[in-house]
Amino acid sequence: MIRDPFLQTQGIHNFRDYGGWATRGGGAVRTGLLFRSGHHVGATDADLAAIAPLGIHTVIDLRGESERSANPCRRVEGFDGKVLFYEGETTSSPPHMDIDPDMSAGDFARQRMLAVYTRMPENPAMIDMFGRYLNILANRDGASLVHCYAGKDRTGVAATMLLHILGVSEENQRREFLRTNDSPTFEVLARQSLPGIEARLGRKLDDSAAKDLLGVREEYLDRFLEITSDRHGSFDGYLEQAIGVDEALREALITRFVA
């Protein structure tokens, strides 16, 4: 991609355009239509003014009820589009990963994230939302935004699914997934997340552990893909059998988003 995909924001983490990647046959994913981010509870007026010209008419909120209640998102003034969300909980983090007094902070961060990606492929709420995300993109005009709390795990997997369907190479799917670590707003997520996590842990996280928890690692996506392949033969098998991606949906998404 020639341009910087990140929108400059003050209170939103990881807001970026995830289009622009080359596809099979010499095409490219259209830009200006597919956006992703963390939640917008801390969005400033300047952030909302920067988002307004993007023409986002569809928002896919992958958070669960408790997350939405605790962190209500600010929207652009006059927003009259559709917000898609799940009426229940969507988190893939098992309760026992919250606190383990015998685990180092670094091990806690990495193991917690691997647990999230281990549970996500078979989480009924996420299976439902991934399917609804892909279908609404195929059927609604204009730009869309997909987000969760941090905009990196549930959102990162959703973006990977779409780019895979659109014919983006596995290498570039991974580059898009890992681009989260280049976000210029890491301190926004740290400010929103670390105090509560450290309070539950009863100790401070060092920089390395914080990055493992608040960023992404290739092994996180590997874990998700390994489980989908083990259960369904391949990532495509998972998309077809679990998510409901048939040939008609594939063609509709390609037609809409590949130039």
Helices and strands as residue ranges (DSSP letters): E 16-17, G 24-26, E 34-37, H 45-51, G 52-54, E 56-61, H 65-70, E 82-84, G 95-97, H 105-119, G 120-122, H 124-139, E 143-147, H 154-166, H 170-178, G 179-182, H 186-201, H 207-214, H 218-232, H 235-238, I 239-243, H 247-257
